[in-house]
Amino acid sequence: MRRICLCVLFVLALAGASLATVFGTVRGIVHDPQHRPVSGIQVDLKAKASEFTLSNHTDDSGQFHFDAVPLGEYTVAISDPTFVADQQIVAVLSGTAPILHFELRLPTQNETVVVSAEAGQAETVTPTTLVDRVQIQETPGASRANSMASITNYVPGAYVVHDQLHIRGGHQVTWLIDGVAIPNTNIASNLGPQVDPKDIDTMEAQRGSYSADYGDRTYGIFNVAPRTGFERNNEAELVLSAGNYYQTDDQLNFGGHTNRFAYYASVSGNRSNLGLQTPTTAVIHDAANGFGGFTSLIYNADSQDQFRLVAQLRRDFYQVPFDPNDAGTQGQFLRDANRENDSFVTFSWVRTFSPGLMLTISPFYHYNSANYQSTLQDFPSSATEDRSSKYGGGQATLSWIKNRSNLRVGLYGFAQQDEQLFGLICHDAAQCENVDPPESHSPNGSLAAVYAEEQFKATPWLTLNAGLRQTHFSGGVIENASSPRVGASLRIPKLNWVFRAFYGHFYQAPPLLTVSGPLLQAANNQNLGFIPLHGERDEEHQFGVTIPFRGWTLDASNFLTRAENFFDHNNFNNSDLFFPITIQGARINGWELTLRSPQIHHRAQFYLTYSNQLALAFGNINGGLTDFSFGDGFGLLDHDQRNTLHLGARYDLPFHSYASTDVYYASGFTNGDPTVPGDHLRPHTTFDLSLGKQFGERFSANLQGINVANRRVLLDNSFTFGGTHYLNPREIFVQLRYRFHY
């Protein structure tokens, strides 16, 4: 704990830097029909999904500037009694500073509305998807505590297999809450959610091509702007749901705001008899439940200083389903279970010195645990694996936006303290050995990173990006990594097509895993060995294009990732003890497509996401506890899936009702059973549906169906890493929402 406190003080003392931000900047110019700047014009910025509003006036140069704008979609409107009101729509991505141009028109001229939602994407080389709370509420199944539908439906190349979220061929992702990274170096030991989707206002999903201030989790970064009291005025909302498999997912949240202060808080609880993906079509011993609390507080001390606090506490419990026909445990009712706790608190001070110059300082603390306990009758062994991790640290961001330059410099660091317990009671001496009494370890580690990132608008249509991130890790090994990154985006005038390209390096720190004593001896007796884990080092090439056309937006990306020391996980001698491993190398490449429509006839809106990728590994396992090897050539990773497609739509129906649908097609994961022909499992298609209706201003109801056709297919059978899992059966549930004043 002492190391954690020292790390927090160290970061605060050097406050001039950071990992990331949840803010962007919106700036622009207002000119008359002769292109002369106009001063004193009122400019209003309003959030699409809440009542958050900022106002300003143009200066003597006709310019306006909004700093510390949370990520999301906004309407920027200008108004003056002499001229026609005009507005533009802009998507604000974190770390960007789009420039808007308004031309004042006389009342005799036609009023026009310029839609520029792609302006944010033109400022960055990172392919990004924004998902807001309305989409989460209406997308089938997306608002449930354990659901990843808000990601998998809208982010290409994202899917859930063996109960883990994967994106772009890996499962090392970073969650940022209010722009603060919540560190978790453990691999595949957690099943619970990092944040309840019902507490999200806007989520920014980035996939590759990260700027230097966005860390190194190559496969996905999810930046969450939590709900705040700006969307309501002393109002509470009660969410109740019930469905088959005795499921319910409920929440009470409330919030409000004054001129200076906004607050939001929630308490939630969920349970179901269908928690984890099952190893057979039968659903046996698969209950799950959880509860938690969340709060977000914002205080504006003055026009320059803002204070933000976000905190969460969650506890989750999962029964582990089993196969009743397993020859080793046939006739037995197993009661394996996994218990998890997760809590964090982040505090941010946002200081605006002048337009474009902003400092953010954010200390944080994160606690995470996952405790797995097997039934004593498990065959060939009964396992105990308890792990808890404490992270304490901080980040700070200094950003300076001036004319054509957007400069960010920073520092990020944390200390980590783990408690690990491993136990194994063996029932078949030919397959394993006892580790009884359990063996405990208390490894420590730390990480510190500094970075500099510059986005330079060489011309109004060309943006250049360059950054460098230097990371130092100290744990079971000591490593240093330099990660340069360069990119460019080119906007074709009039067409407004945006081409982008990127090349960069990433470093991902390893878990704090220590194996010694009885466990290591038992491994050695089974012809296993333990090799210290080293960090994963990745090299990424990516290029893409964003094409707007009459309100439609098409985005396509092509990427190639080469990984050294690729992180995965493996079990110990057919037991339920899973250990992180590193594979000598991996090569993941593919192309992705997203398509979004405007409102069609003011009633319908469509989206499409598609991914085609190939995930290969090669060489030996060179880190962790293992005897497994890919050999000299390439082999398919267990979560390789060539084609993944989502096609969804939202329809406004009569009588204040709507329908939301999603059709999901997947070509099948890697076949891990040599007795089954083919290198991939069979493809499958599912259909999800949500029907909702608003009853007045306070009450709404929603009927949702997941996998309506009840397709049950084998998802994955890679016994080495993931085990056997089937697609979840049909789920039907009703959700009620009631909002009231207090």
N, C-alpha and C positions, 0 to 999 in steps of 0.2 A: 504494500500500500504506500510505503514511503516513496518508492520509485514513481508511482503514479502521481503523487502530489508534487514531486520535484519536476516532473514533465510539464504539468499544468503551469507552474510558476515560470518555467523556462520559456514556454511559448508566449505567455503574457508579457514577459520581460522583453521579448524580441518582437512585439506586436507590430508587424509591418507586412503581413503576408497571409497565405492560406491555401486551402485545397480547392474551394469552389464557392459559389454564391447562388442565392435563390433570386437575385435581382438582375434586372437589365436597366438600360437607360433609353428613354424615348426623347428624341430631339427633332427639330424641324425648322423650316423657314416659311414665312408667309410673305407673298409678294403680290403686287397688283398686276393688272393685265399687261403693263409695260415692263414687268419683271423688276420693279423697284421695291425694296423692302418696306414693309408697313409695320410701324410700331403701335403698341397699345391694343392689339387685337387679343380678345380673350380666347384662351385655349383650354378646353376641358378634356380630361382623360378619364374614362369610365370603364370598369371591368365588365366583361360580358356576363359573368356568372355571379356577381355580387354587387353591392352598392358602393364598393370602393371607388372613390373619385378624387382626382387631383385637379387643381385649377392653376393657371398661370397666365401671364400676358407676354406678348412679344416685346423684345427690347428695341433699342434704336436701330439694330441691324436686322430687325424682322425675325429674330430667332427666339425659339422657346426651348426649354430644357426641363425634363422630368427625371430626377435621379431616384434610385431605390424603388423601382417599379417591380413588384413581384411578377414572376413568370406567369404567362397566361395570355388570353386574347382580350384586346381592348378596342374601344372606339375613341378616336381622337377627333374632336369637333371644334371648329372655329365659329365665332359669331360676332357680328358687328351690325348695328342698326342700318348702316349705309349699304352693306353688301349682303349677298345671299349666303346663308349658312351652308357650311360644307363639312363633311366628315370622311374619315378614312378608318379602316379596320387594320389593326396591326397585331401580329403575334410576337410577343416579347419572350425571347429565350434568354436563359441566364447568361450573363457575361456579354450580351450583345448591346449595340447602341444604334439601332436603325435611324435613318434620317428621312423625315417626311417632308414633302413639298406641297404647299397649298397655294393655289392661285385664286385671289378674290375675284368674284364675278358680280356685276351689277344686276339689279332685279330684272332688267330686260333680257338678261342672258339665261339660258336654260340651266336649271340646277342639276348638278351631277354628283354622284357619289363614287369615289375612287376606292376600290377594294385592293388593299395591298397586304393581305395576310401573309404573303411569302417574304415580306421585308425582313423578318427575323432570320429566316433561313439564308437570305442573301448575305448576312453578316458573318456566317460561320461555315466551316467546312464539315461540321458534325451532323450526320443525318439524325433528325430529331422528330419525335412524336409528342404532341400535347394531348392529354386526356383530362377533361374537367369533371367536376362532381356531378353534373347533370348526366353526362355519358355514363359515369359509373353507376348512377342510380337507375338508369333505364336499360343498360346492357344486361341481357339475361345472366343472372348469377354473379355479376361483378361486384355487388355491394356486400356479399357475405364475407365474414372475417377471414376465412381460409381460402378465398377465391383469388386466382391470378388472372381472371378473365379480362380485367381492365388492362392487362399487359398483353396476354396472348392474343386477344382479339384485334388489337390495334398496332402491335409492334411486330413486323415481319421477322421470321426466324426465331420466334419465342414460343416455347411449348413446355408442358409439364410431363416429365417421365420419371419413373420411380420416385414419385412424390417430391421432386425437386424441379425448380424453375431452371430451364436451360435457355440460352440465347446465343446465337451464332456459334454453336458447337461447344460451349462451355457453361459452367455454372458458377464461376467466380464473378459476382456482381457486387456493386456498391449501392447502398441506400443512403441518400442524403435527406435529412429532415430540416426544412427551412434553410437549406443551403449548407448544413453542417453534416459532414460525413459521419455515419455511425459505424465505427470499425468492427469487423468480425473476421478474424483470420482463419476461423475453423471451416472445414470443408464438409458439407453434407451431413452435419450432425443435428441441424435444426429443421423442424417441420413447420413450426408456427410462423405466423405472419410478422413482418417487421413493423407494419402499421396497419390498422384496420382501414379498409378502403372507405368506409363511411366518414372517416376523419380527414379525407383528402379533398382539398379544394381544386388544385391542379397538379398533375404529375407530368414531369418532363422526362421522357425516356430517350436516352442517348445510346447509340450503338456504334462504337468505334470512332476513330478520328478525333479523340479527345484532345482538347487544348491542355497545356502543361499544368493548369490549375485544377484539372479534373482527375487527378490520381491515375491509377494504373490497372483497374479492373477491366481488362480488355473486352469482356464479353457483354457488359451492359452496365449502365449507370442510371439510377432512377432518383430524380430530384423532386422531392415532394414539397409543395407549398400547402401547409395544412389549412384547414378551415379556420376562419377568424370571426370575430363579432361584427365585422363590417357588413356582413350580409343580412343582419337582423338587428332589431331594437328591442332588447329584453324579451326575447322569444325563446321558447323551448320546442323541441321536436321529439316525439315519441315514435320509435320505429319498432314494430312487432311483426313477426313472421312465424309461419308454421307450415310444415309439409310432411311428405312421406319420409320414412326412416326416422320418424320422431324428431325431426330437425326443427330447430328454431334459432334465430339470429336476431337479437334485440338490442336496442340502444336508446338511451335517453341523453340528449344533448341540449345545451342551452348556451346563449350568447347574447351580447349586446355591445354597445359602444357609446362613448361620449365624444366630445371634440378631440380629446387627447388619448383616451384609453379604450381598448377593445379587448374583449375576453371571449373565449370559447372553451367549453369543457364537456366531456362526455363520459358516461359509464356504459359498458356493454357486456353482454354475455351470449354465448352460443353453445349449442350441443347438437349432436347428430349420431345416429347409428351407422352412418356411412362416412367415416373420416378419411381413411387412407385408401389408396388403390389396392384392390384385393388380389391375392395370388391365384384365385379361381373365380369362376362366375358366381359362386356362392359367397354371400356376405356374412361372415362369421367373426365374432369378437372384433368389431370395427367401430366401436363408439369413440367419440371425441367430444371434448368440451373445453371451453375457455372463458375467461372473463378479464376485463381490464378497464383502465381509466386513462384519459388523455386530456391534456389542456394546452392551450395556446394563448399567451398574453402579450399584448403590444401596448407600449406606452410612449407617446410622443412628448418628450420633456419640453422641446421647443422646436423651432423650424430646422434645427441642425442635428439634434440628437434624438435617436429612437432606441428603445430597449425592447427586446423580444425574448420571451421565455417559452420553450416547448418542452413538455415532459410526458412520459408514458410509463405505465406499469401494466404488464400482461403476464398471465399464467395460462398454460395450455397443457392438456392431457390427451394422450392418444393410446387407445388399445391397438395392438398390432395384430392384424388378421392373419390367419393361417390356412393351410391347405389340409382339409380333413382326410384326404387320401394319401398324404405323405407316408411312405412306408416306415419311416423312422419314428413317427409319432401317431400312427393310425390308432384310432380309438381313444385318444387323449384330447382333452379340451385345454389348450394352452392359453396362458393369460399374460403374455408379454405386454409390456407397456413402456411408454416414453413420456416423461414429465419435463416440461420446459418452463423457464422463467426468463423474461426479458424486460428490462427497464432502462430508460435513458433520460437524461435531462441536458438540455443545451440552453445557453444564455448568449445573446448577441447584443452588442452595442454597435449601432450604426451611426457613424459621425460623418456628416456632409460638411466639408470645409468651404467649398465653393461649387458652383455648377460644374459637374464632371469630376470632382475630386472627392473620393469617399473612402472611409476606413471602416472595416467591420472586424470586431474582435469577438471570438466565440470559444469560451471554454466549454468542455463537455465531459460527461461521465456515462459509461455504458456498462451494464451488467447483463450477462447472458449465461444460461446454464441449460444443459440437456442431460437427463439421467435416464438411462435405459436399463431395465431389469427383465431378465428372462425367467420363465417358469422353470422350476427345478427339474421338471420332466423333459425339457427340451433335449432333442437328440441331434447331433452327437454330444452337445455340450450346453450348459446353461451359463449365460454370460451376464456380467454386471459391468456397465460402463457409465461412470458419472463424470461430468466435466462442467466446470464453471470458469468463466473468464471475466476479469475486470479490466476495463479500459479507462484511463484518465488522460486527458490531454487538452489540446486547444488548437484553434486555427485563427488566422486573421487575414484580412484581404485589404490591400491598398490598391485602388483602381483610379486611374487618371484618364479621363476622356477629354481630348482637346483637339478641335479641328478634325484632322484625318487620322488621329492616333487614338487607340484604345489600349492602354498599357496596364498590365496587372503584375504585381510581384507579391511573393508570399512565402509563408512558412506553415508547415503542418506537422504535428507530432503527437505521439501518445506513448504511454507505458502500459504494458500488459502483464497481468499476473493471473496464472491459471492454477486450478486444482484439478488433478486427474486421478481417477480410480479405476483400475482394471481388475476384474476377477473372472475366473473360468473354472467351472466344475465339469469335468470331462466324464462322459458315460461310455466312451469307446476309445480305449487306449491306442487303437490302430490309427485314429484320426487326430487326436489331440492329447494335451497334457493339462493337468490341473494347475491353476494359478489361484491357490486357496491357502491362506487368507488373501484377500485382494491386495494388489500392489498400488501404492499411491505415489504421485509425483507433484511437484509444485514449481514448474518452470516459469521463468520471467523473461521478458523481452521488451524491446522498444523500437520505435520507428520515428525517424525525423526526415522531412523532405522540404526542400526549398525550390522555388520555381520563379521563372520570369516568362511572361507571355505578351506578345504584341500583335494586335490586329491593326493593320495600316491600310487605309483606303487610298491606294495610289491614285485612283481616279474614281469618279462616281460609279463606275461599273466594274472596278477591279479591287478586290480586297486580298491582302497578303497576310498570312499568319505565320509566326515563328515563335517557338518556345523551347525552353530547356528545363528539365526537372531533374534534380539531384536528390537521391534517396540513400539514407544510411539505415540499415537494419542490424539489430543486435539481439541474438537469441541463442538457439543451439548452434548457429553459425553466425559469422559477422560478414556482411556483404555491403557493397556500395554499387550503385548503378547510376549511370548518366543516361537520360532519356531525351534526346532531341526530337523535335516535331516541327514539321513545316507543312504548309498547305496554302491553297489559293482558291478563291471563288470568283467567277467571271459572270457578270450579268449582261446579257445581250440587250441593248437598248430597244425600246418599243416592244419587242417580243417578251421581254422580261424573263427569258429562260436563264437559269442560274446553273452554270457548270462548276464543279468543285473537284479538287484533287488533294490527296494527303499522303504523307509518308511519316512514320514515327516509330519510336521504340517505347516499350512499357516494361515495368518491373513490378511483380506481385510478391509480397513478402510471404514466407512459408508459415504454416501453423507451428505453434510451440509444442511439438510432440517429443516426449522423452520415453524411451523404453529401456529398462534395465532389470536386474534382479531376476525373480522367478519367471516373469513374462518373457524376458529375453532368452532365458535358459530353455523354457518350453518351446520357444520359436526355433532355437538352434537345434533342439532335439527332433524337430519336425522338418529339418532341412530348410528353414527360413533364416533370413538374416535381416538386420536393421541397418539401413544406410541413412545418414543424416539428411534431412530435407533441406533443399536449397530453393531459393526463390525462382518463380517462373519469369522468363525473359522472352518478350514477344516483339515481333517486327510486323508492322501492318502497312499494306498498300491499299488505297481505296480511291475510287473516283465515282462521280455520280452527277445527276442532273435533276433539277426541279423545274417543271413545266406548268405554268398557270395558263388556263385557257377558258375564258368566259365563266369564271367562278370555279372551274374544276382545277384540281391540283394533282399532277402526276409526279412522283418522285421515284427515281431508280438509282440503285447503288451497286457497285461491284467491288468486292473486297477479297483480300488474301492475307491470312494471318499465319505466320510461321512461329511456332512456340518451341522453346527449349525448357526442359523440366516442366512439362505440362501436368497440371494438378488433376488428380482423380482420386478415387478411393477404392479400397479392397477389404475383404473380410479375412479374418484370421482362422484358418483351418476349419472351414464350414461352420464357424460359429457366428454369433451376432455381434462380435467385436469388429467394428469397422475402423480402418486406419487410413489417413490420407497417404497418398503415394505421389511420386512424380515419374512421369514417363519421359524417356530421353528426348523425344521430339514429337511434334504434331504439326499437321498442315491442314488448315481449314480455309476453304474458299467458296465463294458463291456470289449470287446476285439477288437483289431484293427489289420489290416493287410495292409502292403504296399509291392508292388512287382515292381521292375524296371529291365528292360532288358538292355543289352549292345546294341551296334549297330549291327544289324543283316544284314549280307551281305552288310554292309556299306550303307544301305538304310533305315532301319526301326528301331524304338525304341518304346517299349511299357511300359505302367505303369498301375497299378491297386491299388486302395485304397478301403478298406472295413471296415465298423464299425458295430458292433452289441452292442447296449447299452440299458440300462433301467434307466430312470430318474424318481425317485419317491420323493414326499415330504410328510411330516407327521406333525401333530400337528397344532397349531393355528398360525395365523399371529401375531407375537409378536413385530413388529416394523412398524412404519408408520401410515398412515390414512386408516382405514379399519374396516369392520365388517365381513370379509370373513374368513372362517376356513376350514381346511382339516378334522377337527374332530380328533378323537382318533387314527384312523388308517392311512394307507398309501393311497396316491392318486397320479395319474399320473400328472407330470408337463405338461404344455400345449405344450411344444416343444419336448416331448418324441417321438422319432422315432427309431424303433428297428433296421432297416437295411438300411444302406446307402452305395452305391457302385458307384465308378467311374472307367471306363475302357477306356483308351485313348491310342492314338498312333500318332507317327509322321512318315511320309513316305517321302523320297526323290524321286522326280519324275524327268523325263528327262527335259532338257532345263532349268536347274536352277530353278526348281519349287518344291513345296512341298505340302503335305496335312496333316492337323492336325485334329484329331477327338476326341470326348469325348462322351461316352454313360453314362448316369446318371440314376440310379435306386434308388427309395426311397419307403419304405414300408408304408409311411403315418404317419402324426402326430396325436396327441391325438384328439379324437372327443369330442368337447366341447358342443355339442347339444344333450340333452337327448332324443329328439324326433327322432334322427337318430340312427339306430341300430349299435352296435359294439363300442369297446372302441378306435378304431383308424380309421382314414379316409382311403380311397382307395389308393392303391399304384399307382405309375406313373413312366414312363420312358421317357426320352428325349434324343435327339441326336443333337450334335453341330458339326459344320464342318467349317474348315478354309482352303482356298486354296490360296497359295501365289506364286509369281514368282519374281525373281530378274532380272532386266534389266540393265546389266552392273554393275559398282561398286557403282553407285550413286542413282539409282531409283529402287523402289520395289512396288508391288501392292499386295493387300490382299483382298479376298472376304470371308466374314464370315457370317455364319448362326447360330442363336441361337434358340433352340427348332424348328428344321427344320420341324418336323411333325406337328407342331402347336397343341400340346396336351394342352388342357385347363381343368385343374382339380382343385378342391377345395383343397388348401394347408392346411389351418387351419381355424377353426371356434370357437376358444375359446374366447367367448365374454368378459370373465372376464379380461384377460390379453392382448391378441393380436388382437382381432377383427377377421373379416372374410377377407381372402385373397385368390386370385386365382393365379395359375401359369401364368407367363407372356406369351403372345402370341409370335408367330414367329417373329424374327427380322432378317433382311437382311441388310447388309451394306458393303461398300467398304472402304478400308483404303489405302492411298497412302503415301509413304515415299520418301523424296528426300534429299540427303545429299550433301553439297557443301562447298567449302573452302571460307574463307574470309580473 
